[in-house]
Structures are given as C-alpha cells and as structure tokens.
Amino acid sequence: MIVRKEAWLILATSLLIPASLQANPAPETDALYQQHCASCHGTDRLGGMGPALLPDNLSRLKKPQAEDAIREGRPATQMPAFADILDSESITALAEYIYRPPANTPTWGKAEILDSHLLPHLQGSLPDEPVYEADMMNLFLVVEIGDHHVTLLDGDRMEPIHRFPSRYALHGGPKYSPDGRYVYFGSRDGWITKYDLYNLEVTAEVRAGINMRNIAVSADGKYVMAANYLPHTLVLFDADNLELMDIIPVENDAGDSSRVSAVYAAPPRDSFIAALKDIPEAWEITVEEGKPIVRRMQTDTWLDDFFFDPGYDHLIGAARDGKHGLVINLDTGKTVADLPLPGMPHLGSGITWEYQGKRVMATPHFRTGAVSIIDMDNWEVIKTLETEGPGFFMRSHENSRYAWVDVFFGPNKDKVHVIDKQTLEIVKTLQPAPGKVAAHVEFDRYGEKLLLSVWDNDGAVIVYDADTLEEEKRIQMNKPSGKYNVWNKINYEEGTSH
C-alpha cells in the first residue's frame, strides 16, 4: 500500500502494465495499432475508453466480425469506421493481431490490487464541514470526458464550484455515499477513486481490474463492489478506505467464466445484483460478516442490461438478441414475463412514473428510433413512441410533467425529445446545438431545473426551466457527458437511472 497525495495528479493515460505483457507483432502491425487503436483500447490492448482487445475478451466475436467492426465501425458505440483510412490488408492484419495472445497472460489479482492502493487522506482525517457554502443535496457532478475532468456544480445558482482531474475514461456514473459527502468514481481501466465533496480532496484510490465496467455502493454505505470485464471478477472493497475485502471469480458450475456487464445496488434487498456477459445467469450478492454470498439465478438467455421496479421485486433484462426483454422475480429467480422490445432497449437508462393510477416504465432503444412505455402491473407494452433516431439516455423527475430522451445516434443526434408523461406524446423537439450531439438530461433535486449536455470538446451544459422548457444559460465545458445530482442519486429518484 502506498500513501501519497501526489499520485492523484498523475492521470492514468497509460495502463501501467509491464512491457513483458506485450505481444510481439510485426512492427508494421504494431505501428498501425498504436496509431489507430491505442488511444481507446490501451497501448497494451488492455482497455481504456474501449474494451480490452485480447482473445479472452473477444470469445464471442469471430475474426470476420472483428474485421467488419474495424472497417465499418460499430453502431451504438464510439467505435469509428476505418474503411476510408486503412486498406483491406491492414484491417485484416489488425484483426489477426488482436486475437494473438500477449507474451504473458495479463493478470490482476490480490497482489496487484493491494499494490495499487493509494491513501492520500485517511478516513476521518479531514474536517467534517464543507469548505464552501451550498446546498450539499443539490450539487451536481459533471463528467467532462474531453480532458478527463469533473466539475462540481452548485444546483441552486447553476455555477461551478470546483473542477478537478479524474482518472482516464470514467464509466458507469459516479456513486454517492448515503449521506452525500463522498463520491466514488470508476474508470474503464479499473481505478476506483473516493472523493470528499466537503473538502474537495481524494481520500482513497485502488485499481480493481484491467478493464472495469462500473461500480456500486451498498445501501448502507459500507461496501463498494466493482464489475470487471478483465479479469472475470467481482471485487468487494471496504467503502471507508477502499481496502480489499474479497475477489469473487465469476464462473458457472461447469467452470465457464464470464465478463461482468454491470453491478447494481439493490437497497430494499441489502444486496448487489450483477449482470453477466457470457453466462445466462444473474447474480445476487449479499455481504455477511464481511464475506460475499452469491445467489445464482438461471436465465433463458444472455442479458446485457438491467432495470428494476421501485421495490426491487423484479429485474427487467435486455436479451442479447436485441428483440425482447425478460422480467425476473428476484425472490424466486423465475422468469415471469417476456417483453417485446425490438431494437435493443437501453434499460439501464429506463425511468418510471405514475400514469392513470398505475406505474409505468419507459426505455429508449439503441438500434431503432423508439421509446417503449410498459405497464409494470401486467408487463405489457402500452405504447411505442416513434423518435427521430435511436436514443441512449432518458430522464425525468417526480415533480416534472415531462420526460426527456435524446436521439444519440444517427443524423439527428443533435435533437432531444420532450414527452408529456400523462398524454404519452412528444410535445417538443429541441435542437440546442445543430450538428452536435445533445444528450443526458439530469434534473435538480426539486425537479425545477435541468441540465443537458452538448457532447463536444467545445461543448456546454445547458440549463433549462423544467416547466416552461426554456433555455436559461449555458456553461462552457469540455465534452460534458453525464451529470449526477446528489439528492436524486442517493434517494433513487424515479426519473434518474440507478
């Protein structure tokens, strides 16, 4: 364990993996990879903004499909097309390269995790009063992926308080402690950072894996769990100082291992729920006397994305085929409904609200221009709204009559739809920055104001009046992506993803 404050100032733009782990490709192929791929997938193929490009991580992708992905890009991702940049021989060479094992199999186990542990400030060593004046429950954190920074925003004045560097490629959304004082960030390359919002200081860091999907914080604030693509593990930490508690290998009874798509906290159940990428199972993990206990639920197919009803009685998962979703009773582990959801729903961005005396959920879709609205009593799709393209994020608030959904993909990526939650109709379409992606709404704690990102290096966070839908101001930022309100996140507000 290393105790040093200055470590926070060194951004993880490289994966800090020894050169001995590198493969020995032909110099020309290695040069191609470093020029075109390394900025997203890591200089050693161990992941960054994009996934790790190693044989174990590509087991479900055949080489011809990999060539197609390099040539044509991948829809609903940030993977660009290289057909106009690379010739056919170069594309084939790159595909061969990423399926070649490295000289040594990369590992990230107990020793590596312990060696990565940083403690700039011990738990309880900083003052218990904020160093600035603001409503601590109405703060926003804005992730700026353009230059890997985070801005702390006063949600009353809509003014920045502080801006600080983050680890490379934050992913999965920051998670707050139950009292809102601390926030936990997770990066694609495996780093977990605990940040004190009172004192504007990092208090602890640890690297949980090589390629990490996201993190979750338990309802009582005692534990942090990390979901890894590489290695195939879930990792449990003490939330106080991010000390390692346990490593859970993710595999089935036959010994087949799996990447973890995501891990979620389930507050009413005092548990974590994990979505698995390569095994048709969902896991519920409880922590008893410091030890994780895993309960496995068999599913009819592979599920990529999860949504939960407000009481966490049911899990709704998106099937890998992109055509339907499954509803699973979390008590019995049994599938109780099949939802017709063509176009790959983004359930992780789903929201719920009260409609005509019943609870409904709504989700955008990755592959088709639609929002599905579902009755959560009988699990029937009651309406499908046509949008101007596939969407990624959907948001609302209990106190707002509107739900917002972006058109993240395709030629209309600069548009955002506003839906009346009681008429179930699109009532307004905004185009705040023509030609630039407009995405990810987040409301303030009262549902009176909201923020929308212009997803560009020369971008901005736009403040809107949630009732009149009028723009109030723009705050310049460097490719702002997600925005996360303290109150909404710790209270699991119905219009905010969890």
TIVEXTOR-805616 format. One record per residue (C-alpha): residue in three letters; x, y, z. Coordinates in steps of 0.001 Angstrom, whole numbers, padded with zeros to 6 digits. Example, Ala and Ser with C-alpha at 12.3 -4.5 7.8 and 13.67 -1.06 7.14 Angstrom:
BEGIN
+------+---------+---------+---------+
| code |    east |   north |      up |
+------+---------+---------+---------+
|  ALA |  012300 | -004500 |  007800 |
|  SER |  013670 | -001060 |  007140 |
+------+---------+---------+---------+
//
This chain:
BEGIN
+------+---------+---------+---------+
| code |    east |   north |      up |
+------+---------+---------+---------+
|  MET |  000000 |  000000 |  000000 |
|  ILE |  001328 |  003418 | -000997 |
|  VAL |  000347 |  006528 |  000943 |
|  ARG |  000876 |  009601 | -001166 |
|  LYS | -001208 |  012608 | -002164 |
|  GLU |  000624 |  013489 | -005388 |
|  ALA | -000424 |  010219 | -007030 |
|  TRP | -003830 |  011727 | -007723 |
|  LEU | -002251 |  014312 | -010014 |
|  ILE | -000924 |  011666 | -012392 |
|  LEU | -003674 |  010748 | -014826 |
|  ALA | -003909 |  007144 | -015903 |
|  THR | -003463 |  007784 | -019620 |
|  SER | -001469 |  004570 | -019814 |
|  LEU | -002421 |  001325 | -018152 |
|  LEU |  000829 |  000967 | -016197 |
|  ILE |  001259 | -002660 | -017375 |
|  PRO |  004814 | -004000 | -017651 |
|  ALA |  006300 | -004299 | -021148 |
|  SER |  006699 | -008041 | -020546 |
|  LEU |  002946 | -008405 | -021083 |
|  GLN |  003146 | -007063 | -024615 |
|  ALA |  002797 | -009335 | -027632 |
|  ASN |  005460 | -009284 | -030343 |
|  PRO |  003602 | -008474 | -033557 |
|  ALA |  005239 | -007435 | -036792 |
|  PRO |  006481 | -003852 | -036368 |
|  GLU |  004148 | -002618 | -039108 |
|  THR |  001061 | -004073 | -037408 |
|  ASP |  002076 | -002768 | -034011 |
|  ALA |  002542 |  000689 | -035515 |
|  LEU | -000934 |  000508 | -037060 |
|  TYR | -002433 | -000475 | -033728 |
|  GLN | -000618 |  002248 | -031801 |
|  GLN | -001670 |  004880 | -034358 |
|  HIS | -005334 |  003973 | -034752 |
|  CYS | -006421 |  001864 | -031773 |
|  ALA | -004281 |  002501 | -028703 |
|  SER | -005906 |  005775 | -027678 |
|  CYS | -009183 |  003934 | -026939 |
|  HIS | -008119 |  000337 | -026283 |
|  GLY | -004827 |  000906 | -024450 |
|  THR | -001252 |  000667 | -025667 |
|  ASP | -001110 | -002957 | -024485 |
|  ARG | -004654 | -003869 | -025620 |
|  LEU | -005759 | -003961 | -022002 |
|  GLY | -008606 | -001474 | -022386 |
|  GLY | -009274 |  002200 | -021849 |
|  MET | -012206 |  004120 | -023313 |
|  GLY | -012863 |  000979 | -025355 |
|  PRO | -012759 | -002649 | -024199 |
|  ALA | -009660 | -004794 | -023887 |
|  LEU | -008715 | -006392 | -027211 |
|  LEU | -007458 | -009772 | -026051 |
|  PRO | -008566 | -013292 | -027067 |
|  ASP | -010431 | -013878 | -023783 |
|  ASN | -012402 | -010668 | -024259 |
|  LEU | -013224 | -011471 | -027882 |
|  SER | -014507 | -015017 | -027413 |
|  ARG | -017966 | -014148 | -028748 |
|  LEU | -016671 | -012100 | -031706 |
|  LYS | -015366 | -014016 | -034736 |
|  LYS | -012459 | -012670 | -036750 |
|  PRO | -014607 | -011797 | -039795 |
|  GLN | -016895 | -009837 | -037468 |
|  ALA | -013872 | -008085 | -035993 |
|  GLU | -012744 | -007086 | -039480 |
|  ASP | -016234 | -005763 | -040195 |
|  ALA | -016159 | -003753 | -036956 |
|  ILE | -012804 | -002189 | -037877 |
|  ARG | -013957 | -001489 | -041403 |
|  GLU | -017479 | -000233 | -040702 |
|  GLY | -017421 |  000788 | -037035 |
|  ARG | -019990 | -000443 | -034534 |
|  PRO | -023456 |  001079 | -034155 |
|  ALA | -024441 |  002351 | -030721 |
|  THR | -020779 |  002656 | -029682 |
|  GLN | -017927 |  005143 | -030129 |
|  MET | -016096 |  002707 | -032438 |
|  PRO | -015472 |  004625 | -035720 |
|  ALA | -015193 |  003175 | -039241 |
|  PHE | -011700 |  002855 | -040752 |
|  ALA | -012669 |  001851 | -044311 |
|  ASP | -011579 |  005245 | -045652 |
|  ILE | -008325 |  005218 | -043682 |
|  LEU | -006979 |  001646 | -043832 |
|  ASP | -006734 | -000753 | -046783 |
|  SER | -008088 | -004301 | -046625 |
|  GLU | -004692 | -005845 | -045843 |
|  SER | -004152 | -003507 | -042887 |
|  ILE | -007618 | -004240 | -041493 |
|  THR | -007002 | -007987 | -041734 |
|  ALA | -003615 | -007597 | -040047 |
|  LEU | -005153 | -005649 | -037160 |
|  ALA | -007878 | -008271 | -036705 |
|  GLU | -005246 | -011015 | -036585 |
|  TYR | -003226 | -009008 | -034104 |
|  ILE | -005980 | -008552 | -031534 |
|  TYR | -006659 | -012301 | -031469 |
|  ARG | -002999 | -013048 | -030757 |
|  PRO | -002358 | -013734 | -027048 |
|  PRO |  000103 | -011388 | -025332 |
|  ALA |  003528 | -012698 | -024481 |
|  ASN |  002290 | -013316 | -020954 |
|  THR | -001327 | -013622 | -019828 |
|  PRO | -002253 | -010381 | -018061 |
|  THR | -003435 | -010885 | -014508 |
|  TRP | -004903 | -008601 | -011898 |
|  GLY | -005374 | -010365 | -008602 |
|  LYS | -004896 | -009767 | -004899 |
|  ALA | -001232 | -008750 | -005100 |
|  GLU | -001805 | -006241 | -007886 |
|  ILE | -004855 | -004740 | -006181 |
|  LEU | -003037 | -004351 | -002867 |
|  ASP | -000027 | -002771 | -004579 |
|  SER | -002264 | -000231 | -006324 |
|  HIS | -003922 |  001018 | -003115 |
|  LEU | -003394 |  004744 | -002516 |
|  LEU | -004409 |  006678 |  000615 |
|  PRO | -003827 |  010426 |  000180 |
|  HIS | -006031 |  011018 |  003259 |
|  LEU | -007072 |  008508 |  005878 |
|  GLN | -010761 |  008168 |  006688 |
|  GLY | -011738 |  010765 |  009307 |
|  SER | -008603 |  012872 |  008895 |
|  LEU | -010351 |  015755 |  007105 |
|  PRO | -012777 |  018316 |  008616 |
|  ASP | -016451 |  017409 |  008786 |
|  GLU | -017693 |  020744 |  007435 |
|  PRO | -017757 |  021821 |  003760 |
|  VAL | -015113 |  024332 |  002710 |
|  TYR | -017717 |  026252 |  000653 |
|  GLU | -021358 |  027282 |  001029 |
|  ALA | -024003 |  025422 | -000973 |
|  ASP | -026965 |  023095 | -000607 |
|  MET | -024989 |  019854 | -000386 |
|  MET | -028039 |  017884 | -001534 |
|  ASN | -028417 |  019960 | -004708 |
|  LEU | -024902 |  019590 | -006007 |
|  PHE | -024182 |  018174 | -009452 |
|  LEU | -021075 |  016400 | -010657 |
|  VAL | -020462 |  016874 | -014377 |
|  VAL | -018077 |  014421 | -016037 |
|  GLU | -016056 |  016122 | -018785 |
|  ILE | -014638 |  013362 | -020960 |
|  GLY | -012901 |  015764 | -023346 |
|  ASP | -009961 |  016264 | -020998 |
|  HIS | -010823 |  013846 | -018159 |
|  HIS | -012020 |  016301 | -015530 |
|  VAL | -015041 |  016611 | -013254 |
|  THR | -016828 |  019865 | -012441 |
|  LEU | -018703 |  020312 | -009168 |
|  LEU | -021738 |  022498 | -009845 |
|  ASP | -023963 |  024424 | -007419 |
|  GLY | -027500 |  023329 | -008349 |
|  ASP | -029133 |  026438 | -006853 |
|  ARG | -027003 |  029071 | -008576 |
|  MET | -026045 |  026813 | -011506 |
|  GLU | -022441 |  027930 | -011141 |
|  PRO | -019248 |  025815 | -010998 |
|  ILE | -017683 |  025460 | -007546 |
|  HIS | -014598 |  023433 | -008375 |
|  ARG | -013011 |  021487 | -011246 |
|  PHE | -010604 |  018607 | -010715 |
|  PRO | -008813 |  015913 | -012768 |
|  SER | -010240 |  012414 | -012950 |
|  ARG | -008806 |  009082 | -013894 |
|  TYR | -008870 |  008195 | -017570 |
|  ALA | -012280 |  007386 | -019103 |
|  LEU | -014741 |  007391 | -016209 |
|  HIS | -017584 |  004981 | -016851 |
|  GLY | -020844 |  003829 | -015310 |
|  GLY | -021646 |  007005 | -013425 |
|  PRO | -020300 |  008159 | -010037 |
|  LYS | -021952 |  006709 | -006920 |
|  TYR | -022538 |  008663 | -003703 |
|  SER | -022317 |  007618 | -000083 |
|  PRO | -025760 |  007614 |  001630 |
|  ASP | -025093 |  010979 |  003320 |
|  GLY | -023885 |  012552 |  000076 |
|  ARG | -020483 |  013547 |  001447 |
|  TYR | -018382 |  011133 | -000603 |
|  VAL | -018498 |  010172 | -004249 |
|  TYR | -016943 |  007094 | -005822 |
|  PHE | -015745 |  007150 | -009429 |
|  GLY | -014955 |  004124 | -011586 |
|  SER | -012781 |  004244 | -014705 |
|  ARG | -012661 |  001919 | -017706 |
|  ASP | -009114 |  000916 | -016828 |
|  GLY | -010116 | -000283 | -013379 |
|  TRP | -009454 |  002599 | -010979 |
|  ILE | -011869 |  003393 | -008162 |
|  THR | -011497 |  006858 | -006640 |
|  LYS | -013139 |  008059 | -003433 |
|  TYR | -013567 |  011844 | -003327 |
|  ASP | -014615 |  014013 | -000357 |
|  LEU | -017120 |  016623 | -001552 |
|  TYR | -016787 |  018556 |  001708 |
|  ASN | -013037 |  019090 |  001417 |
|  LEU | -012567 |  018684 | -002362 |
|  GLU | -009915 |  016037 | -001838 |
|  VAL | -009309 |  012462 | -002938 |
|  THR | -009241 |  010220 |  000124 |
|  ALA | -008515 |  006804 | -001391 |
|  GLU | -007876 |  005006 | -004678 |
|  VAL | -007436 |  001431 | -005789 |
|  ARG | -007293 | -000391 | -009111 |
|  ALA | -009836 | -003227 | -009135 |
|  GLY | -009106 | -004674 | -012566 |
|  ILE | -007687 | -004151 | -016015 |
|  ASN | -010979 | -003432 | -017755 |
|  MET | -013800 | -002429 | -015403 |
|  ARG | -017410 | -001798 | -016341 |
|  ASN | -018788 |  000002 | -013303 |
|  ILE | -019056 |  000140 | -009522 |
|  ALA | -021891 |  000102 | -006988 |
|  VAL | -022105 |  001307 | -003379 |
|  SER | -024204 | -000653 | -000892 |
|  ALA | -027319 |  000946 |  000570 |
|  ASP | -025700 |  001266 |  003995 |
|  GLY | -022566 |  002822 |  002508 |
|  LYS | -020262 |  000130 |  003912 |
|  TYR | -019171 | -001590 |  000715 |
|  VAL | -018102 | -000851 | -002838 |
|  MET | -018266 | -003554 | -005493 |
|  ALA | -016522 | -003463 | -008872 |
|  ALA | -017632 | -005304 | -012019 |
|  ASN | -014790 | -006369 | -014309 |
|  TYR | -014503 | -007426 | -017914 |
|  LEU | -010864 | -008346 | -017320 |
|  PRO | -010204 | -010330 | -015267 |
|  HIS | -013577 | -012089 | -014944 |
|  THR | -014221 | -010995 | -011372 |
|  LEU | -016383 | -009043 | -008980 |
|  VAL | -014275 | -007292 | -006349 |
|  LEU | -015532 | -006188 | -002922 |
|  PHE | -013979 | -003271 | -001032 |
|  ASP | -014497 | -001578 |  002321 |
|  ALA | -016025 |  001789 |  001444 |
|  ASP | -014084 |  003668 |  004144 |
|  ASN | -010591 |  003424 |  002666 |
|  LEU | -011168 |  001119 | -000336 |
|  GLU | -009381 | -001744 |  001365 |
|  LEU | -009741 | -005062 | -000453 |
|  MET | -012195 | -007451 |  001185 |
|  ASP | -012687 | -010224 | -001368 |
|  ILE | -012338 | -011221 | -005011 |
|  ILE | -015181 | -013275 | -006498 |
|  PRO | -014311 | -015331 | -009610 |
|  VAL | -017266 | -015149 | -011985 |
|  GLU | -017958 | -018599 | -013382 |
|  ASN | -020725 | -021170 | -013545 |
|  ASP | -020807 | -024704 | -012156 |
|  ALA | -019113 | -026010 | -015301 |
|  GLY | -016171 | -023671 | -014793 |
|  ASP | -017055 | -021348 | -017684 |
|  SER | -016069 | -017807 | -016779 |
|  SER | -017763 | -014576 | -017709 |
|  ARG | -017201 | -010894 | -018047 |
|  VAL | -019449 | -008815 | -015784 |
|  SER | -021628 | -006360 | -017713 |
|  ALA | -022570 | -004296 | -014656 |
|  VAL | -023221 | -004415 | -010927 |
|  TYR | -026086 | -002594 | -009185 |
|  ALA | -027017 | -001890 | -005576 |
|  ALA | -030489 | -003144 | -004582 |
|  PRO | -031249 | -001071 | -001464 |
|  PRO | -034504 | -002754 | -000295 |
|  ARG | -032763 | -006122 | -000524 |
|  ASP | -029450 | -005043 |  001065 |
|  SER | -027684 | -006714 | -001826 |
|  PHE | -025888 | -006242 | -005114 |
|  ILE | -027187 | -007546 | -008456 |
|  ALA | -024716 | -008448 | -011219 |
|  ALA | -025380 | -008812 | -014943 |
|  LEU | -023115 | -011350 | -016664 |
|  LYS | -021973 | -011085 | -020267 |
|  ASP | -021082 | -014671 | -021174 |
|  ILE | -023177 | -016888 | -018881 |
|  PRO | -027018 | -016984 | -018913 |
|  GLU | -027253 | -016133 | -015213 |
|  ALA | -027933 | -013118 | -012992 |
|  TRP | -026252 | -012988 | -009569 |
|  GLU | -027435 | -011522 | -006287 |
|  ILE | -024647 | -010918 | -003774 |
|  THR | -025175 | -010209 | -000088 |
|  VAL | -022389 | -009438 |  002375 |
|  GLU | -022491 | -011280 |  005689 |
|  GLU | -019783 | -010728 |  008298 |
|  GLY | -017580 | -009179 |  005635 |
|  LYS | -017931 | -012091 |  003213 |
|  PRO | -019858 | -012023 | -000064 |
|  ILE | -022542 | -014701 | -000509 |
|  VAL | -023550 | -015369 | -004120 |
|  ARG | -027021 | -016484 | -005198 |
|  ARG | -027277 | -017514 | -008858 |
|  MET | -030399 | -017124 | -010939 |
|  GLN | -030574 | -019015 | -014227 |
|  THR | -031941 | -017055 | -017181 |
|  ASP | -033323 | -018196 | -020517 |
|  THR | -030738 | -016206 | -022456 |
|  TRP | -027833 | -013816 | -022017 |
|  LEU | -028938 | -010479 | -020555 |
|  ASP | -026914 | -007352 | -021300 |
|  ASP | -028666 | -004605 | -019367 |
|  PHE | -030858 | -004397 | -016260 |
|  PHE | -033699 | -002280 | -014929 |
|  PHE | -035553 | -002718 | -011614 |
|  ASP | -039024 | -001877 | -010388 |
|  PRO | -039081 |  000615 | -007480 |
|  GLY | -039294 | -002089 | -004805 |
|  TYR | -036585 | -004217 | -006412 |
|  ASP | -039013 | -007109 | -006583 |
|  HIS | -038366 | -007616 | -010282 |
|  LEU | -035391 | -007409 | -012585 |
|  ILE | -036000 | -006483 | -016210 |
|  GLY | -033183 | -007564 | -018523 |
|  ALA | -032494 | -006894 | -022207 |
|  ALA | -031906 | -010096 | -024184 |
|  ARG | -028703 | -010268 | -026230 |
|  ASP | -030645 | -010759 | -029462 |
|  GLY | -031907 | -007184 | -029152 |
|  LYS | -035523 | -008223 | -029751 |
|  HIS | -037047 | -008725 | -026327 |
|  GLY | -036648 | -008389 | -022578 |
|  LEU | -037230 | -010724 | -019651 |
|  VAL | -038851 | -009948 | -016306 |
|  ILE | -037403 | -011985 | -013427 |
|  ASN | -038878 | -012248 | -009938 |
|  LEU | -035909 | -011622 | -007662 |
|  ASP | -037339 | -013670 | -004806 |
|  THR | -037922 | -016837 | -006836 |
|  GLY | -035379 | -016256 | -009576 |
|  LYS | -038044 | -017266 | -012108 |
|  THR | -038848 | -015515 | -015381 |
|  VAL | -042419 | -014176 | -015117 |
|  ALA | -042813 | -012226 | -018360 |
|  ASP | -041356 | -011763 | -021835 |
|  LEU | -041400 | -008217 | -023207 |
|  PRO | -041478 | -007488 | -026961 |
|  LEU | -038746 | -004847 | -027182 |
|  PRO | -037202 | -004853 | -030671 |
|  GLY | -034270 | -002551 | -031242 |
|  MET | -032158 | -003350 | -028155 |
|  PRO | -033627 | -001366 | -025254 |
|  HIS | -031224 |  000637 | -023094 |
|  LEU | -032801 | -000497 | -019850 |
|  GLY | -030010 |  000970 | -017745 |
|  SER | -031421 |  004365 | -018695 |
|  GLY | -035049 |  003443 | -018060 |
|  ILE | -037307 |  005508 | -015800 |
|  THR | -040705 |  005064 | -014136 |
|  TRP | -043686 |  007275 | -013265 |
|  GLU | -047345 |  007149 | -012254 |
|  TYR | -049749 |  007094 | -015204 |
|  GLN | -053516 |  006828 | -014772 |
|  GLY | -053154 |  005251 | -011338 |
|  LYS | -050521 |  002700 | -012299 |
|  ARG | -046773 |  002506 | -012506 |
|  VAL | -045200 |  002531 | -015972 |
|  MET | -041608 |  002296 | -017121 |
|  ALA | -040108 |  003741 | -020289 |
|  THR | -036905 |  002945 | -022134 |
|  PRO | -035153 |  004231 | -025274 |
|  HIS | -033631 |  001832 | -027809 |
|  PHE | -030095 |  001572 | -029196 |
|  ARG | -030996 |  000308 | -032661 |
|  THR | -034318 |  001886 | -033530 |
|  GLY | -035960 |  005267 | -033131 |
|  ALA | -038451 |  004417 | -030420 |
|  VAL | -039363 |  004744 | -026755 |
|  SER | -041285 |  001811 | -025269 |
|  ILE | -043728 |  002508 | -022419 |
|  ILE | -044631 | -000549 | -020322 |
|  ASP | -047364 | -001221 | -017749 |
|  MET | -045467 | -002634 | -014736 |
|  ASP | -048544 | -004441 | -013390 |
|  ASN | -049105 | -006737 | -016364 |
|  TRP | -045811 | -006149 | -018199 |
|  GLU | -047495 | -005159 | -021434 |
|  VAL | -046194 | -002509 | -023812 |
|  ILE | -048924 |  000109 | -023771 |
|  LYS | -047351 |  002494 | -026255 |
|  THR | -044339 |  002829 | -028549 |
|  LEU | -043350 |  006385 | -029384 |
|  GLU | -041514 |  006988 | -032650 |
|  THR | -038442 |  009184 | -032279 |
|  GLU | -036065 |  010708 | -034817 |
|  GLY | -033410 |  008092 | -034150 |
|  PRO | -032025 |  005609 | -031611 |
|  GLY | -031633 |  007054 | -028118 |
|  PHE | -029258 |  006471 | -025230 |
|  PHE | -030410 |  008418 | -022154 |
|  MET | -033859 |  009115 | -020705 |
|  ARG | -034584 |  011232 | -017631 |
|  SER | -037402 |  012825 | -015649 |
|  HIS | -038279 |  013766 | -012072 |
|  GLU | -041224 |  013012 | -009786 |
|  ASN | -042137 |  016710 | -009753 |
|  SER | -041941 |  017210 | -013514 |
|  ARG | -044689 |  016545 | -016048 |
|  TYR | -042095 |  015805 | -018733 |
|  ALA | -039632 |  013070 | -019616 |
|  TRP | -036649 |  013831 | -021844 |
|  VAL | -034973 |  011437 | -024274 |
|  ASP | -032057 |  012142 | -026603 |
|  VAL | -031502 |  010996 | -030179 |
|  PHE | -027933 |  009902 | -029550 |
|  PHE | -027229 |  008004 | -032772 |
|  GLY | -027654 |  008821 | -036435 |
|  PRO | -028155 |  012026 | -038405 |
|  ASN | -030499 |  013554 | -035822 |
|  LYS | -028087 |  013142 | -032904 |
|  ASP | -028398 |  016871 | -032200 |
|  LYS | -032067 |  016578 | -031215 |
|  VAL | -033829 |  015888 | -027924 |
|  HIS | -037493 |  014957 | -027450 |
|  VAL | -039708 |  016110 | -024580 |
|  ILE | -042541 |  013697 | -023671 |
|  ASP | -045659 |  014564 | -021698 |
|  LYS | -045911 |  011788 | -019108 |
|  GLN | -049717 |  011926 | -018935 |
|  THR | -050579 |  012113 | -022634 |
|  LEU | -047635 |  009880 | -023633 |
|  GLU | -046929 |  012160 | -026569 |
|  ILE | -043845 |  014026 | -027747 |
|  VAL | -044733 |  017688 | -027167 |
|  LYS | -041487 |  019358 | -028165 |
|  THR | -038267 |  018570 | -030019 |
|  LEU | -035210 |  020686 | -029246 |
|  GLN | -032042 |  021193 | -031303 |
|  PRO | -029814 |  023153 | -028937 |
|  ALA | -026567 |  022948 | -030970 |
|  PRO | -027094 |  021988 | -034625 |
|  GLY | -024652 |  019291 | -035742 |
|  LYS | -023504 |  018444 | -032214 |
|  VAL | -024726 |  015589 | -030008 |
|  ALA | -027213 |  016723 | -027362 |
|  ALA | -027590 |  014156 | -024598 |
|  HIS | -028099 |  013143 | -020965 |
|  VAL | -030546 |  015248 | -019004 |
|  GLU | -030392 |  015469 | -015212 |
|  PHE | -032853 |  017391 | -013020 |
|  ASP | -032063 |  019342 | -009869 |
|  ARG | -033331 |  017949 | -006550 |
|  TYR | -036669 |  019783 | -006831 |
|  GLY | -037435 |  018963 | -010459 |
|  GLU | -037494 |  022686 | -011286 |
|  LYS | -034348 |  022993 | -013411 |
|  LEU | -032476 |  020536 | -015579 |
|  LEU | -029128 |  020201 | -017301 |
|  LEU | -028471 |  018952 | -020845 |
|  SER | -025054 |  018291 | -022383 |
|  VAL | -023741 |  019464 | -025726 |
|  TRP | -021436 |  016495 | -026150 |
|  ASP | -018494 |  018266 | -027855 |
|  ASN | -014981 |  019356 | -026956 |
|  ASP | -016222 |  022894 | -027415 |
|  GLY | -019409 |  021953 | -025615 |
|  ALA | -021583 |  023170 | -022803 |
|  VAL | -024066 |  022237 | -020139 |
|  ILE | -027372 |  023947 | -020895 |
|  VAL | -029712 |  024907 | -018050 |
|  TYR | -033448 |  024662 | -018814 |
|  ASP | -036562 |  025581 | -016879 |
|  ALA | -038247 |  022205 | -016358 |
|  ASP | -041767 |  023664 | -016664 |
|  THR | -041516 |  026191 | -019490 |
|  LEU | -038799 |  024217 | -021331 |
|  GLU | -036986 |  027494 | -021967 |
|  GLU | -033189 |  027722 | -022001 |
|  GLU | -031758 |  029829 | -019163 |
|  LYS | -027983 |  029695 | -019578 |
|  ARG | -025024 |  027779 | -020994 |
|  ILE | -021958 |  026778 | -019029 |
|  GLN | -018948 |  026072 | -021276 |
|  MET | -017344 |  022655 | -020711 |
|  ASN | -015053 |  020170 | -022455 |
|  LYS | -017264 |  017412 | -023863 |
|  PRO | -019546 |  017091 | -020829 |
|  SER | -021241 |  013709 | -020673 |
|  GLY | -023095 |  012583 | -017540 |
|  LYS | -024391 |  014889 | -014838 |
|  TYR | -025336 |  013494 | -011445 |
|  ASN | -027383 |  015247 | -008768 |
|  VAL | -026633 |  014208 | -005178 |
|  TRP | -030248 |  014181 | -003945 |
|  ASN | -031613 |  012309 | -006943 |
|  LYS | -028952 |  009627 | -006808 |
|  ILE | -028954 |  008876 | -003090 |
|  ASN | -032768 |  008907 | -002916 |
|  TYR | -033199 |  006816 | -006059 |
|  GLU | -035453 |  009465 | -007610 |
|  GLU | -037832 |  007785 | -010048 |
|  GLY | -036664 |  009833 | -013033 |
|  THR | -032959 |  009101 | -012583 |
|  SER | -031142 |  005929 | -013572 |
|  HIS | -029773 |  003938 | -010662 |
+------+---------+---------+---------+
//
